[in-house]
Amino acid sequence: MRDLRERLLQVPALAVDDDPGWARPGADGGRHSAVLMLFGEGADPTGGPDVLLTERSRTLRSHAGQVSFPGGGLDPTDDGAVGAALREATEETGLDPAGVEVIGVLPAIYLPPSRYVVTPVLAWWTSTSAVAPVDAAEVASVVRAPLRELADPANRVLARHPSGFVGPAFRVQGLYVWGFTAGLLARVLHLAGVELGWDATPTEDLPDDIMALLT
């Protein structure tokens, strides 16, 4: 994975032709938001590249306790999706956006349950900065998840939501990544050509602690 940045540079163009089968915005256009998919050399020099993830507070009214990419809704003063993704990431994790190289944006994805139209912003950490939850009421933890762990077939499963929806999930750094975040991460790892062969047939229900947050 030493050439990860070069591989990521190809992802935006590949993503345009890639069809993950996700929903598209309805006639009302939905509510626009953006997430920052920030990759870097890794906090541990011996551990290889990583990606920045946040664990949402378990006291939030929506998506409590879920692992996500930093991000949120677009403000009128934002410079589009890129500006929103960088602003939200700074507000949530305290990162210095001056050290972030934006590689490109991926096609927007519509999430029917929330009516959000999410634009993923793909980026590379050229100069890392300290990250930690800025507001514990919003973000419980900030994790730089090693891609070596995420790509390990032993840490990948298919997770079944109570609605019957089945999608990718990852176990990394004591966290369970599922839903939209896992689907997007799996897609980028695939397009970047860094995923390892894994058995995508066994399916498991979401863990009990996550199920408890959904009720």
N, C-alpha and C positions, 0 to 999 in steps of 0.2 A: 504493500500500500504506500510505498515511498513516493509514487507519482500520483498521489490522490488529487492534488490540485489540478494537474493536467487532465486527469480523467473528468473532474468536475466541470472543467471548462467546456466539455463536450455535451454536458447534460442538458442545458437549456434548449439547444437545437434538437436533440433527440426527443425531449419531452413533448415538443410540438407535434411530432408524428406518433408519439406513444399514446395509446388510448387505454387508460386504466378502467374504463367503464363506469366512472363516477358521474354523478348527476351534474347537470348544467343549470345555470340560473333560470328562474322563471320569468314571466313577463314583467314582474315588478323590479327585477334586477337584484333583489336581495340587499343585504347590508355588507358593505365592503370592509375587509380587514386584510391584514398581512402577517406572516410569520417569518422569523429569521432562522434559516437553516445554516448555522455557523459551524464550519469545520476548521480544524487546525492541526498543528503538528502534535499536540498532546501535552497535557500537563506533566506527564511522566515521560522523559525522553526515551525510555526503553519500552514504553507501552504502545508506541505508534500513534496514528492520527485519532482524533476524537471529534465529537459533536456536542454542542451545547444544548442541554435539556433543562427544563424547570419542572418541579413538582408543585402543582397548585395546592393552596391551603385547603384543608378538609372542612373549613368552616364556610367556604364560599357557597353561594346559592346555586351556581351552575358549574358543572364539570369539576366538582369538589374532589380533591385528591388525585386528579388525573395528571399524567406526565405529558408535557407539551413542549413545543418550541416557543421561545419568547415571541410575543406578538399581541395584536389586538386591533381594534377598529381604527379606521382612517379618520384623522381630524382634518378640518378644513385647512389648517396651516401646514399639514404634512406635504412633503414633496412626493406625492404618490405613494405607491406601495413600499418602495424602498425607504422613503423617509419615515413612514409609519413603523416599519419593521425595526429600523435602527432606533427610533425613539422609544418604542415599547421595550425593546431589549435593554436599553440603557436604564429605563425606569424600573424594570423588573430585576435586573441582575447587577447593575452598576458598571457594566462594561464600558470601555472607552471606544466610541465608534470610529475614532481617528485611526485605530489599528485594524479596521475591518475593510477588506477588499470585496466589493460586490461583484460577483461573477455574472449574475443575471437573474431574471425572474422566470418562474415556471408558469404554465397556464393556470388560470384561476380555477378553483374547485368550489362547487356549490354544496353546502351542507344543509339539507332540507330541515333537520330538526331545529336548527338555530336560525335558518335563513341567512347565514353568513356566506359571502362569496370571498373565499380565502386565496390570496395570492402568495405563494411561497417565494421568498427571496433567498437565493443561494449565495453564500458568501464564504470567504476564506480569511482566517485570522492571521494577518501579516505581523502584528505586534500584539501579543496577548496582554490582557490586563486582569487584575483580580476581579473575581465575580462572586457574588453572594446575594441572598435575598435582600432587597431594599426595603420591602414592606412585608413582614411576616404574615399579615392578614391576607395577603394576596398570594405570596410565593412561600412555600414551606422549605424548599431546598433548591439549590442550583447544582447541576452535575455536568461534568465533562465526561461523557460516556465514551469509552474506547471503542473504536470500530472493530477491533479484534474480538471483543466480547459480543458486539451486536451481530457480527457476521458468523460467529461460531454456531453451527447447526444445533449444538446442545442447548443454546439459549433462545432458539426460535420455535414458535408454535403457531397453530391457528386457534384463535380464541372465539368462542361462541357467546354472543350477547343474548340476554333473555328474549329479545325480539326475534331471534333466529339468525340474525346477521352473523356471518363468519368472516374474520379478517386476520391479517398477520398480527403477531404479538412478539415482544422481546422481553427477556429478563436480563437486566444489566444494573450493576452497582446497587443491588437490593431493590430495584424498582421494576415495576411491571408496566411496560409500554404497550398500549393497545389503541384501538379506535383509529381516528383520523391520523394522529401522529405516527402510529406504527405503519399505517398504510402508505403514508407519504415517505417515511424513512425507507421502507422496503422498496418502494418504487425508485428512489434515488440511488440506493445501493445497487439495484439491478442495472439501472442505466449507466452508472459509473463503472460497472463491471467488477465490483469488489465483493459481491456476495459469494458465499461458498455454497456448494450443493447441499441441500437439506431436504428432508422428507416432509413435504407439505400436505400430507394426508391426515395424520392424527389431529383430532380436534378436541379441545378441552373447554369446559365452562370457565367463565371468568372466576378468579379466586374469590373466596368468601369475603375478604376485607374490601375488595372492590365492589362486589355485589351489595354489601352493606351501604355503600355510599350512593348506590343507585336507587335505593328504596326510600 
